[in-house]
Amino acid sequence: MLWYREFGVTELIFIAAFAVLYILYFIRIIRIATRLKSSYSHVFIKLFFRTFYFALFIVALLGPSFGGSKKEVKSVGKDIMICVDLSKSMDAFDIQPTRLEKVKYEMKKVVAAFNSDRIGIIIFSSEAFMQCPLTYDQNALNLFIETMNSGLVPASGTDFGPPLRLALKKLEEDDTAPNEQAKSKVIILISDGEDFGEDTDDVVNEIEKRDIKLFTLGVGTEKGGNIYAGNTLKTNRNGLIVVTKLNPKELVNLADKTGGQYFEINDSKNDVTRLINTIGKIEGELRDARFIDVTANKYFYFLAFAALLFLLDVLINVPTVKI
């Protein structure tokens, strides 16, 4: 037999209180019987009866578990690949402190919200790189998020094609579900929307064919922001200060083509909570199922029997002193 809790201080206090109170009661009965010169032997009947159901109460408190049973444990979840734009425009500070720093802060919320799902991170500009493969390890994910900066990728524009193709490839490679059952897979593309690639439409069509949801998160403002280059603002070849603006049109189109949804972070709203809630509604696929042996807490049997005896003790009057 197994026990839900160990015999400890609480049980000792109850037993000590019961013993002290019953000793005082017993002494009182003996004094009364001595004065009346009568028998008090029936007090032992009450003592045995009450000790028995008090012991049952203690056993119920300890939570006895016995009897084997089988319980099915299922592992259900999603695979989420996050593609993060690290081009120089993500260093713009129209979103405080910068677009990228805001994204890093919000990504940690996404990681925390999907702690039972596998998450991977891809960083990109004109090229894409695997920053963190699909994993359950939240500490590793947060560490990779914290180290992200625009210096990790080439500073040569933005192309959505490579990160989406890499995300699709990794989601298929890491598919450990049975062949006849596809897992729920999600791609999140985070960018300010400036896409200079030419093969984005082709990879989006592949994502759509595989029934993978693509959610896009636009970061920035329509009025735009500047970028620091050292201690001064970045300028173009003509010496004019560079202004980078959020371009949501392309991100909206990408989401619409795959049955996903567009979300935005700007100077007046933050859709990350809505993004989390929307992805959370996607049903995860069964990854594994197994049966394990379990024991059940049967305290209620002892509690019910003790309560019945207590009720009988109240209803049945046994004289403790014969006059």
N, C-alpha and C positions, 0 to 999 in steps of 0.2 A: 504494500500500500504506500502511495506517495502522499505528501502533505503540501498544501498550498503555501503554508507558512510554518516556520519553526516555532517550537515551544519557547516562549521568551518572557520578558518582564510583564507584559500585559496579563498573560495567563497566570503568572505567579501572584500578581496583585489580586486578581479575582479569587484565586484559591485561598490566599491568606485572609481576605475579607470574609469569605464564606466560613472559614474555620474559626476566626475570632468571634464573629457574630453568633455562630452556632454554639460555641463554648459558653458564651455569656448566657445564651438562651438555656442551655443545658444546666448551668449552675442555678439559674433562677427556678427552673422546674424542680430541681433537687431540693432547694430550700423550701419551696411551697409544699412538696410532698413530705418533707421531714416535719414541718410544722403540723401538717394534717395527719401525720402518721399513716400515710397511704403509699400504695405502690406507684412507681413511675416507670415501669418496664416498657410501657407502650411508647415512650419517647424514643426508644431505639428503633421502633418500626418507622416512625417519621424520619429519624436520622438516616436510616438506610435508604428509604424511598427518595428523600431529597438529595442525598449524596449521589444517588444513581442518576437522576435527571440533570443535576448540576454537572456531573462528569460528561454527560451527553452534550450539554451546551458547550463545554470546553472543546470537545472533539469537533463539533460543528464549526467552532471558531477557527480551529486549525486547518479546516478544509481538507478532509480526506478524499483522495482520488484513487479510484480502482476501476477495474474493468476496461479492457482494451477496445479501441474502436479505430476506424480508418477515416482520415479526413483528406479531401482533395485540396491541394494547394496549386493555384494557377499563377503563372507569371505572364502579365499582360502589359504591353507598353508600346511606345512609338520610337522611331529613329528620327532625330531632328538635326539637320545640318545647317549651320549658320554661316552665311557668307558675308564677310565684313569688308567694305570698301576702305582701303587705307591710302588712297590717293591724297595728294597734297591739299585738295579742296576740303578734305575732312578735318583739316586743322583750322578752318575758318571759325571765328568766334562770334558769329551771329547767334549761336546757341552757347550759353555760358556753361563751363569755362571755354570749351571748344566743342565742335560737333563730335569729334572722336571721344573725348573724355566723357561726354554725356552718354554716348553709345555704350562705352565700357561699363558705366554705372548701371545702365538699364539692362545690359546683358547678364549681369550677375543676378538680377531679379528673375530673368527667364530661366537661368540655370537652377535657381532655388525652387522655382515653380514646378519644374519637371524633373524632380530628383529621382523618380522611378523610371525615367526614360533615358535612352542613350543620346548623347549630344556630341556633335563634332563641330570644329571651327575651321573655316577656310578664310584666308586673307588674300586680298587681290587689289590690283590696280589694272594695268594692261595685261598682267600675268597673274596666275592663281597659285597659291601654295597651301599645302595642308599644314595648318597650325596645330591642330589637335584631332586625332582620329576619334571615331565614335567611342564614347566611354560613359560609365556611370560615375566616375570619380569627379565629384564636384570641386574638390580642392585643386586638382590638376587643371580643370577648366577655368577656375577663377584665377589661377596663376598665369595661364596663357592669356587670359583677358587683360590682366593687369600689365603684361609686358607689351601689349600691342601699341605700335606707333607707326607713323607714316614712313619712317626710314627703313622699315622691314621689306618694302616692295619697291620696284623700279618707279621712278617719277616720270612716267611717260603716258599719262592719260588713263582713262578708265574703259574697261571692256567687260561687259556682263557675261559674255560667252564662256571664257575659260573657267570662272568659278562655278557656274551652273553645270558645265560639263563635268568638272571634277567632282562636284557634289553628287551628281547622278551616278558617276562611276563608283564612288565610295559607298553609296547607299546600296548599290547592287553587289559589290564585292563583299560587304559586311553583312549580307543577308543570311542569317543563321536559322531562319524559320524553315519549316518543312516546305518542300517544293510546291505542294498543292495549296499552300496558304501564304499569301503575301502579307507582310507587316505594314502597318500604317507608317508612311514616310512623309516627312515634311521638310521643305527647304525654306529658310528665311534669308532673304536678300536685303542687306542694310546698306544704303548708299544715299548720296545727295542727288542721284538721278542722272548724272552726266555720263552717257554711254556713247563711246566712239567706236565700238566694235561692229563687225559686219555679219557674224554668224550667230548672233543671239537668237534670232527667230528659229533657226534650225534646232538648237538645243532645247528651246522652249517647247517646240513641237514634240520632241522626244519625251520631255517631262510630262506633257499632256497625255501622250499615248500610254505611258506607264502609270497613269492615274495618281501621280504624285502632286500634292498641293504645294504651290509656290506662294508664299506670303512675302510681300515687300514692305519695307519700312523706310520711308523717306525722312531724311534728317537735314534740317536747314530752314531757311526762310525765303520767301519769294523776293524780298527786297535785297537779300544777299548779305554777304559778309566779307571781310578782308582776311588776309593771311599774313602772319609775321614771317619775315625772312631775316633771321638774326634779331637785331633790335629795331629794324624798320619794317614798314609794310612792303609786301611783295609787289613788284611792278612788272609790267610786260615789256616787250622789246621797244615799245614807243615811250616808255617811261611813265605810263599811266598806272595808277594803283589798280591791282587786280580785284575784281568783285566777283565772287562765286555765288550763284543762286541755286536754290532748290528747283529741280526740274522733275515734278511728280508725274508728268504725262507718261514717260516710258515705264516707270515703275507700276503705274496703274494698269497699263496695257499688259505687262508681263503677268500680273496677278490675275487679271480677267481671263487671259488665255488658258490658264491652268485650273480655273475654278477656285483660285485663292482669293485674297483680299488685300487691299492697300491700306497701310497705316502710316501715321506721320508723327514726327516730333518737330515742333517749331517753337517760336517764342511765346505762344499762347496756349498750346495744347500738347498733351503727351498721350499717345494711343497705345503705349506698351501694355497697360493693364487689359485693354480690349484685345490686343494681340494674344496675350496669354490665355484669356478666357476663350477666345475663338479656337485656338489650337487645342485647349483642354477639352473641348467638346468633341474632338475627333476621337473616335473609338480606337483604342489600341488593339492590336492583334495578339492572339494567344501565341506565346513563345514556347512555353513549357508547362506541363501539368504532371503532377506526381501525387501519390498517396503516401501519407505518413501516419505512423502509429501515434495515437493520442490517448490520454486518460482524462476522464471527466471528473470534475469536483462534485462529489456526492454529499455535500454538507447538509442538504435539505432533508435527507432521510433522518439523520441524527437530530436535526433541529425540530422536525415534525414530531418525532417520537418523544423528545424531551418536552415539547410544548404540551403534548397529550398527557404525559405524566404530571406535569405542573397543573394542568386543569383538573385532573383527578385529585390531586393533593388539595386543591382549593375546595372542590365539591364534596369530597368524602371526609367526614369528620371522625378522626380517631382520637379518643380521649387520652391525653398523655398522663393524667393523674387520676387514679381511681379514688373516689370518695366513699 
